[in-house]
Each structure stands twice: as C-alpha cells, then as structure tokens.
Amino acid sequence: MPTLPTEPHQQRQMAQSFGTDPARYDRTRPPYPNALITRILAAAQSTTPDTEPPSPPSNTTTTTTTTTTTTTTTTTTATATATIDKTTTIQATSTDIDGVHIAGVNTTDDLTDVNMTDVNATDDMTGVNMTDVNATGVNTTDDVTGVNVDGVNVADVGCGTGTAARQFRRAGCRVLGIEPDARMAGFAREQGFDVEVATFEEWEPAGRQFDVVAAGTSWHWVDPVAGAAKAARILRPGGLFAAFWHAPEPPPELNEALGTALKRVMPDAPFDLSQRPARSSMDGYQPLLTRAADGIRAAGTFSAPEQWSFAWEHRYTRDEWLDQLPTSGILTRLPPAPLAHIIQEVATAIDTLGGTFTVSYTTAAVVARKRQPPVRAAQ
C-alpha cells in the first residue's frame, strides 16, 4: 500500500527525497506495461466527436472483450463505478512489461508476435476504437508498430529519471520532462531527455501544446485541481491526460518484517505495517486514482475520467528486492544505521521464503480526453 500522507501534494520533502540516489531509483523501479503505453498512444491518435457523448449511468456494466493472441490471452473488463466513470482491467503478461523476467519467460521481445487487430476498445474509452491497431512486432526499443506516433508530443509530469519517458521515446514520441528535483532531472538529461526543473503547477509552458500529458507515479505530488487545469491548458483539443501508478502486492511476510523493523527504528511513525492488511494494495492506491478523477472533473474541460488496470507479476531475487527497498518513500530519509537494520530484517524474511518470491502488480491509470470545442452551426 502507498505510504502517503492524506494530502501528498503538500509533502514536497518526501517527494524530493527520491533524488538522493537517482541511479538506484532508476535501475530498481519497474517500467510500465507496454500495453499501457500502446493504449495511451492509440487513444491519443484516435479521432473523437466534437462534443462529449453522454456518460453511462454509474451502475452500468459495459462490454467484456476477450482477445487471444499467438502468445497470450488478454481479458478486458469494463465496469462503471460511482467514482470512476469506467473501469477497465487488463491481464498483462510476460510480453507486456519491458525487460521484466516473469516466471522464467524472457520479455526482451516485448510484444513481438502479439496481434491486437481484433481488440475493440470502444467500450473502454469514449470515442476510442482500437480495432485497426496492429501491434504485431512491437518492440519498445523501436516503435509502436501500427500506431502512428509520428509527431506525438508528450509532456511527462514528474518524469523523475525517465522511466516512462524512455518508453514513450522508444515508441517514437517527442518527450518533454517536467521534474521538480534537479538531481532526478539531471539524471534524465544524461539519458538524452529535455527536462525543465519546476513543479507542474509553477511550470510555464510558454504556449506549447501537447498531444499527451502523462504522469507516471507522480500525480499524487501534484495538486489535483490545479494540475488538471494546467493539463487542460497545455493539451491540444482531443489530447489525452493519463496518470498511472504501480500497486505492488509483495508476500505478507515481507510487509510484516518491514513493519516490525520500522516500529523498532521509528516507534512514533503514523503507520503500522507489521499487521497483515485487511485490504489489497490496490485498495490503498484507489484514493489516489479517485483524487485524480475528481480533479479532472473539477477542471470542466475533459471527458468523463476512466480507470484502466493492468495486472502482471515479477519474480524477485533477494538482491533485487533489497536494492530497491531504500527507494521507498518511508525509507529515503532514514540515517544509514536504522536503514541497515531494516534491510537486514527484510533480508532474513526473504531467506525464509527461499531467496526468491513473486510480487503481483496492478498498474492502474486514470485517463481523460480534453474535449473538442463545439462546432457552431452555419448561419
């Protein structure tokens, strides 16, 4: 579950603590499902009506579409909810995650040989039809075959070290990063990205327009109302806003070990991870998605927000997990001695699991399209 304050955008110190070790952050944080990047770009390139069509009632269940490819089966379920107007769950697989090794499957080929010709997402996103999107031969080191991304401009809000930016660039997009931490921005610049150092709320776009405003694991640090208004300001009509997060579900033994160690070194901490949670990690992240959707509605210039979910897994070694652990927001500001104690406690728990374990992830996104201006009737 996220270790975030009630109003995370007001906690800039935690947000900027991630720049303490940008190289570690970059090498240990997982990329986003290629299916998410592909779908964002397909949606950004699709045509939409001039005005927003009526939203379905909040108790409406939309169509379920199942697509079988040559390598995997992908199931898409769209369900309307009271807080997010539509929800889509996609079962991502080993071929969807850039460079992630899952259950003995090497994913360096990404979406190679996956044919999405028959995928119809008309029920998943207003005005978006992916029927003609052919993802055969997609490789994130090149581009998104079948999706015309030539000239697509992406504003990456809170780009950090460039995790999502790399995936958009590999797909053929032009990416501008906006990052408040100069250390993270410097790392991303070393990867060849243009990055401007500022909070998104204070950043000056100087009249620039974008096809996509994306925020990977960063929108919770942005004021949801002011941020949505700024996104609407810089998006072209019909452009797409997408904020997305990973919700990891590690084995409960690891959470318990982490929580117990934290109580020893941080007895006054306002959270307790030592008890097995009654809710899933996704339940903990849902308030972030709801806040983002509420901000979109408040802006008044977007279509009804939708929620997409991509489920996938990654098998970690002991060293991989311990390497990423210090990048957690609750640990980035700890002195070396207590941090070492926590790492040792978690290492012992991993050893009891046999040295490797599987983490289930849900990558969830809130998306909305900037409305097209109404067409005036001829006089």
N, C-alpha and C positions, 0 to 999 in steps of 0.2 A: 504494500500500500504506500502511497506517497507520504513523505514526511514533510508536509507543508503546513504553514500557518493558515488561518481562516481566510485572510486576505493576502495571498502570496505576493501580489504585485507591490505591496508595501514593504516587503522584506528584501531590499536590494542587497544587503550584506551577504545573505545566503546565496542569492543569485550570482553575485560576483565572486564568491569563493571558489567556484568551479575553475576559474582561471589560474589557481595555484599551481596546477600541474597539467597544462593543456595537452601535452603529449600522451600522458597516461589516459586522460579523458578520451582522447581521440582513438587510441588503439583498443580501449576496452568497451566502449559504448557500442551496442549493436546498431547496424544500419536499419533502414525501414524496409518493409516488404516491397519488392519490385512491383507487385500487383497494385499497391497503393500509389506509387509514383506513376505507373502507367495509367491508372484510372484517373488520377488528377489531371494528367496531360490530355487524355482523351476528352474529359469533361471540359477542360479549358478551350479545346479546339472545336467543340460542337457548337451548332447553331441553336439559338433559343428564341422563344417568342418575344415580341416587343414588350409585352407586359406579363407579369407573373400570373400563371394559371392558379385557380383556386386550390388550396391545400385540402387533403383528405381529412375527414373527421379524425379526432385524436384516437378513436377506438377502431380505426380501420386497419385491417391487415392486408398488405399488398402481396403481389405475386411472389412465389418462391420459384427460383430458377436453378436447376442443377445442370452443370456442364461437365462432360467427361472429355479429357484430352488424352493425348498419347502417353503422358507421363503421370497424370494425377487426376483426381476428381475434386472439383471445386463446387461447393454448395453455397448459394447465396440466398439469404432470407431477409426480406424487408418487412419490418413491423413498425407501425406507427406507435408512438408513445405520447404521454402527456407533456413531456418536457422537450424532447427532440422530435421533430415532426415526422421523420422517417429514420428507421434504424436498419442497417444492412450488416449482416455478419458473413464474412468470407473465410473459409477454411484455407489458410495459406499452407504451402508445403515446402519441402526442401528446395524446390526450384524457384521459390518466390523471394527468398532472402539472399541478398547479395553477399556472397562469400561466407555464409554461415554453414557449418557442418552439422547436419542433423541426422542422428541415428544411423551413422555410417554412410550417409549419402553426401557426395561431394557436390556442392552447389555452385562451383565456379562457372558452370554453364548457364546459371540463372534460369531464364525462361525458354531456353533453346528447345525447339520442337513442340512447344506448347501453342496450340492454335485456339485463339479466342474468337474465331469467326462467328460462332453461334451464340456468343454471350450477348444477351439483350438486357441492358441495364435501364430500360425506360421506366421500370417501376422503382428503381433505386435512386434516381436523381431526376428532378424535374427537367424535362426537355433534353435529357442526355440519352442518346441511343448508341450503344457500343456494338451494334450488330456488325458493322463493317470494319471494326477494329481487328486487325490480324496481327497477333503478337508472335507469329512464328519466327524463330530465330532471334528473339530478343536477347541481347547480351548487354549488361549495364556498362561494359567497357566501351560500347559503341553508341547505339542509339535505340530508340523505341520504334522498331520496325512496324510500319503500318499506321503509326500515329504521326501526323505531320506536326513536328515541333519546330520546324524552321522558323526562326524569328520569335519564338516564345520567350518573353521576358518574365523572370521570376524574381520577386523580392523575398528574400529569405530572412524572416524576422527572428532575431536571436540566433544567428547562424552558428554561433559557437566556433568549433574548429572546422566546420564544413561538412558534417556528416550527411545531412540531406542535400546540401549544395552539390556535393560530388555526384550524388545520384541524379539530380536534375541536369547537371552539366554533361554527364555521360549519356543522358537521353537526348542531348543536342540543344539544351536551353542556354540562354544567357542569364547568368545569376548575379544579382547584387546582394551582398550580405549587409545586414544592419545588426550590429552587435555592441552592447554597452561596455563589455570588458575588453580593454585594449590588448590584454595578453591573449585572449582567445582570438580576437580579430587578427593579431599579428601571426598567430599560427595558421589561420585560414589564408591569410595573404601569402604565406610561404607555399601554400598549395596552389597558388595562382588565381585566387579569387579577389575580386574588387569588394572591399569591405569598408563601410563607413561606421565610425565609432559614435554611437549615440543610443539612448533609449528610443524605442519606436515612437513613443508619444512626443518626444522632443526632436526627433529627426526631421530634417527639412528635405522634402522630395524635389524641390526646385522644378515643379511642373512635370516631372517624369511620370509616365504611366506604365502599368504592368498588366500582364495577362493573368498572372497568378501571384497571390500573396500567400506564402507558406510559412508555417511556424512549427518546427519540429521540436517537441519537448521544451517549449519556451513560452507559449502564450500565457501560461499561468503567472508569469512575471510581468505581464502587460496589463494595464487597466482595461478590463473587458469592454467597457463602453467607449472610452476614448480611443482604444486600439481599433475597435471595429469601425469607428468613424474615420480614423486615419486610413484604414484599409480601403474603405469605400472611396475615399478621396483619391487614392493612387491607382485604383483598378480601372481599367477601361470598362465601358458598358458591356455586360456579359462576362466580365472576368471572374475568376474563381478565387475564393478565400478558402484555405484549408489549414486547420490547426490539428496536430496529431501528437499522440503520446504512446509510449510503450507502457503496458501494465504487466510487470513480471510476477509470476507465481512460483517462487522457489519452494523447495521442500520445507515443511513446517519446522523440521529440526534445525534448519539454518536460521530461520527467523527467531526461534526460541534461544539459540545460542547467542545471536546478536543482541537480542533484548536483554538477556541475563547479563552479558558483559557491559552493555550500556548502563544498566542500573547500578553496576559497581562503580563505573567511572563518572557517570552523570546521574547521581541519585535524585536530583531535582528536575530532571528532564520532564517536559509536559506530555510524554507519551510512554507507553509500555508495550514493547514488542515481545516480551517474554511469554505472553499468553497466546495460545493459538487463536487467531481471529475467527469470529463467527461469520465474517463476510469474506468474499473473494477480493483479490487485489483490484479487479475491475470495479467492484463496488466502491472502493476507496478513490478511484480515479474519476468516477462518474460526476462528482460535483464540479471538477474542472471542465468537463465537457458541457455540463449544464450552464455553468457561468459563461463559457464561450458562446453558447447558443443564445443566452439571454442578452449578451452584448450585441450580437448580430441583429436580434430583433429590435433592440433599442436604437440601432443606427437608422432603421427605417428605409434602407436603400437596397436590402438584399432579399433574395428569395427565402422561403422558409428553410431554416437550417436542417441538415440531415446528419445522421451519425453512421459512419462506416466502421466496421470492426474486422480485423484480420487476425486469425488465430494461428499460431505457429509454435514450434518448440526448438530449443537449443540445448545440446548436451555440453556441460561444462566440465573441465578438469579442475582439480584443486587450485592449481596455479592461476588459471584464467579467472576464477571467481575472486580469489584473494587479490589479484591485480586490480580488478575493477572496484572492489569494496571501498577503498578510500575516496572514490569519486562520488559516493553518496552524499547528498546534501547534509545529512546529520553528522557526517564524519569529516568533512573537508576542513573544518576549523579546529579540530582536536589537536592538542600537542602530540609529539611523537610517542611518548611513553604510553598514555592511555590508548592511543590508536593501535600500537603494537599489541597491547593486551587484548583488545577486541579482535584483531586479526587472528591471534593465536587461538582464542576461544572458538571462532568460526572454523579455523583450520582443523581443530580437533573434531568438530561436528562433521565436517566433510569426510574426515578419515573414517568415522563410524559408518558412513554411507558407502564406503568402498573407494573413495577418492574421486569418483565422478558422479554426476547426477544430472537430471533433466529439469530445466526450467520451462514452464509453459508461459507463453507470452500472448497477450492480446494487444495489438496495435490499433488504437481507436482514433478516429478522426471526426471532427465537426467541419462540415463543408457548406458553403452557400455561394450563390452567384449574385453578382451585382446586377440589379435589374436594368434592362434596356429602357431607354427613355420612351415614353408613349409616342406613337405615331399620330400626328394630328391629321384629322380628316381634311381633304381638299375642300377649299372654299368654292 
